[in-house]
């Protein structure tokens, strides 16, 4: 029953109860109490005593109704006041509004919906505050991580530039080319980090739409090139990469930049989170005429089930946490990019037995009226 209807019923019943009490108390006072005190109608102040009895009745009923209806209101107001001050715990009196059977006492049932909604609001606000603090911490850690990532290649660029500009040494052409190649490589790494940061910002902005720049690409050579780039990374020198495919050539419609980010992230995760000597295998299979499947498998450390369960969590706190590390984008964003291609991604992993990531993509992306590739 809604509070409005219940309040109307309580008010009508209360009014009738007051009239009945008044109709009972006045005759009782006039016929029994006042005569016993030798106060009769002939008494000079008889009407005044009757008025006092009437006033006492009103006072008693007012106190009762104030306690019955006003008590819960004061409880609700104090709870709202606590919420406005950032105190999300219910008033200390909250335990007293319930019976031993954990049901609201009768006079509080009048505002049952309000109390339930207040409790829900309190829990929601408390969770929101906790999430906000977690998000702020994650953002600070993320910024620190990005600063570290940018600082490392900048140190190399500064060092090699200083060597080239040092007049005390005469570098030969081969050495100069080597230095310039290192500088170029580190500059590209910084550019990649900036792109990650920009993409991350776009995904934070719910209103931002990122249209896919689709091109037909030979996916076999495309993935092989990404693997070669990762294998040549100094951090991946002691890892063993292998590639297998059931065909030599396959044209697939993809956004090259975003798919490159997906595979770069997944492969670098396999490097950064596993010990040296880990085997990393990439397989490409044609599922049917409409879909192609990518399998990235390693025999490394693996992950516990609770980590796998939350690997693709997309709430803002988890999203910020997942972006930490030296690999740029997190797995939650990888899933968003796969979804933007109308694909699917899944992960299976077992502690100390390795991880397998499976990505299913359409060979030719369907055109939908509502397809805006909205990233959350």
Secondary structure, DSSP 8 states (H G I E B T S, - for coil): --HHHHHHHHHHHHHHHHHHHHHHHHHHIIIIIHHHTT--TTSTTHHHHHHHHHHHHHHHHHHHHIIIIIHHHHHHHHHHHHHHTT--S--GGGGGGB-TTS-B-HHHHTTHHHHHHHHHHHHHHHHHHHHHHHHHHHHHHHHHHHHHHHHHHHHHHHHHHHHHH-TT----HHHHHHHHHHHHHHHHHHHHHHHHHHHHHHHH-TT-B----EEEEEHHHHHHHHHHHHHTSGGGTTSEEEEEES-S--EEEEEHHHHHHHHHHHHHHHHHTS-TT-EEEEEEEE-SSSEEEEEEEE-S----HHHHHTTT--SHHHHHHHT-SSSSS-HHHHHHHHHHTT-EEEEEEETTTEEEEEEEEESS----TT---B--
